Each structure stands twice: as structure tokens, then as C-alpha cells.
Amino acid sequence: MNTQKLIEDCQKNKPKAQAMVYELFASKLFAVSFKYSRNRQEAEDNLHDGFMTIFNKIDQFKGTGSFEGWMKRIIINTALLTYRKDKVFHLVNDEIPEEVSVEIEEENISIDDLLNLIQELPNRYRLVFNLYVLDGYSHKEIAEMLAISEGTSKSNLSRARQILKQKLEESEQKIQNNF
């Protein structure tokens, strides 16, 4: 069954089509949800809530762009809604710290270890880092999504990079000490 037919059947509230969409996309969308969640349980809850929104708003999918991309945005927004409710973000002054670059020597850290370090970032830093670096949103878009200023977004990104740089240096130091 092609994606367009699945979408049409979901718009008609056909349970088999909804189950198939879930089966096809749940693992990819769980990975997205987990990036923006504090833990596995919250990621599962956000995935469930996101799929409920997807099926409730599937009539709004216009067919422009990818269906997967549309669902991904809903999952991200669902996770971000959790943080907005919890008031995770604190306003900071708009003075942006100096840009911090993080260089990674690929042979010293696995992608899984790097993702674990990102997951350990404080919530507000992790969200901005993921949105900006991993998903390519602009600071303006992030500010709108999170109801913060662009300056706060830039500041949180800078702080996330500083923390990651420090953690990577510590990790590298541990590796060197073991040799």
C-alpha cells in the first residue's frame, strides 16, 4: 500500500491504516521523540501523544513536503509542549557569549557516546542544541517554537556547546589516562 492511500485511509479513521502508519514510522519517530525528552518514559508518552495529534490532524496534511517530515514536526512540537508547560526556559540577557566550537576526533568517541553526552545536557540546552545543530532550525524558528527570545536561543546553544566541549575533553582525558 502506498503512502498516499494510507493517508487517505487514516483520514477516514480506518484503524488498520492507522496501525500501519504507526508500524512504519514509530521507530523513527521514537528516536526523534527521545532526542527531545528527558528519559525513555517521557519519550514514549510524547510519541503516543504525538501519534494522537497526527491522527486527529491528518486532514491538515496537504501533501506538500514529506509525510514523514510533517509527522516529525508534530512529534517535536509535542515534546516541546511538555517543556513549555514546565517553564523549563529562563530568560537571559541578550548578550551572546563568544561562539564555542566543538571539535570531535572521531576515533576517540562513538556516535552513541556523543548522543549520550547530548542527552545529559540540561533540558533547555539540549532542546536548543538538537533543534539548531541536529534538525537545522534557525534561532528565529527556535525562539518561536519555545517562546523565548532569539538571544536566549543563541545563549543556550553556546552554553550547550561549552558543556559538550568540556565533557568531550574530560572523556578524551580519561582515554589518554588509560594508555
N, C-alpha and C positions, 0 to 999 in steps of 0.2 A: 504494500500500500504506500502510495507516495505521500509526501508531507502535506500537500495541498488538500488531499482527500481527508487526511487525519484532522487537519484544522477545521474543515467543513463539518466533519462528524462531531468534533468537540463543540463546535458552535451549536450543534443540535443536541448537546448534552448526552451524547452516546457514551455510556460507561466503558465499553470496550476500546473506543478510540482514546478516551482519557487515560485508560490503563496503558495503552500502547505508547502514548506520548510520555507518560511517566517512565515507563520501562526504557524507552530510547534515550531520554535526556536526564534522568535522575542522577546518575553518577557524575556527569559533567557539571550539572548544576549544584550538586552537593559540594564539589571542590570549590566552586565559586562561593557558595554559602559559608563554607568553612574558613575561607580567607577573611571573611568579614565578621566572623563570630568569635566569641571568647573561648568556646570549647565545643566538643563534638555534639553534646546535647543541644546547645543553643543552635548549632548549625542544622541539626535535624529539625528542630522546631521552625527555624527560618525557612528551610526547604519546604516543609509541609505548608506553612502559611503562604509561601511564595507560589506553590502549585495551586492553592485555593484561589489566589488572586489571578493566576494565569487562566484558570478555567472560568472564573467569573468575568474576566475582562477579555476573553479571547475574541469577542466581536470587535474589539478595538484594534486588533492586528490587521493592518491594511495591506499586507503583502509586500510592502516596500522594505527592503533590507531582509536580513535572515530571520527566520522564526526563532532560531536558537539565540541570536543576539537580542531579540525582543524579550525572550524569557530570561536571559541572563540579567538584563537591566531590571526586570521585576524582582529577581532574587536579590540583587544588590540593594535595591530600594527597600525591600522587606527587611533585610538585615540592618540597614542604616536607620530605619524607623525605630528599631529597638534602641539604638543609641540616642536618637533624638528624644525619645520618651525618658530615658535615664539621665538626660542632660550631661552626657559624657564630656562635651566640649566646654572649655573655659575660654572666655575671651582674653586675648593677649593684646599688647600694643602692636601696632602695625610695623614696628621696626623689625625688619627681616635680618636674621643672622646671616653671616657670611656663608655662601654655598659650600657645603661639605661634599667632597667626592669620596666614594667608597670604591676602592679597587679590590677585586677579588682574584686571588690566584687560584684558578680552577682546580689545580691538583691538590690543594690544601683543604678544600671543603666541598662536600657533595651538595647537590641541589636540595636534597631532603634536609640536610643540616641548615642550609641557608633559609629554607622555608620555615623551619622550626624557630630560627632566630627571629624572623619576621613575626611569627605568631606570638612570640614572647614580648613584643613591643607593647607598651601601654595602648589601650584601645584607641584613643584619639590619634596617636601617631601611626598605628598600624593601619587604620582606616584610610587616612590621607595618603600614606605611602603606597598602599595597594591600589587605590584609585588613580594616583598620579603615575607611579612607576609601572605597575603591572597591567593596569587597564587603560592607561593613556588618556585619562580625563584631564582637562585643564584646571588650573586653580579657580578660575571663574565658575566652571561647572561644579567643582567640588564644593565651593562656597555655597552655591545654590542648593546642592543636594543635602548638605549638612547644616544649613542655616548658620553659617559662620562667615566671617569676612575673608576676602582673598588673602589678606595679610596673615590671618590665623592659619589658613591652609598652608601658606608658604613657610610660616614659622614651624608648624607641626611637621612638615616634610623635612625641614632642615634638622630639627631635633631628632626625628626618626633616623635620619642618615648618620647623625653623630653617635647615637646609641648603637646602631648596627656596626659602624666603624670600630667603636670601642669593643664590642663583643667579638668581632672578627679578629681584631688584634689580640684579644685575650685567648681566643681559640687557637690562633697561629702560635702564640707564645707557648701554650700547653703542648702543642705538637712538637715544637722545637725542643722543649724541655724533656720530652720523652725520647729524644735521639741522642 
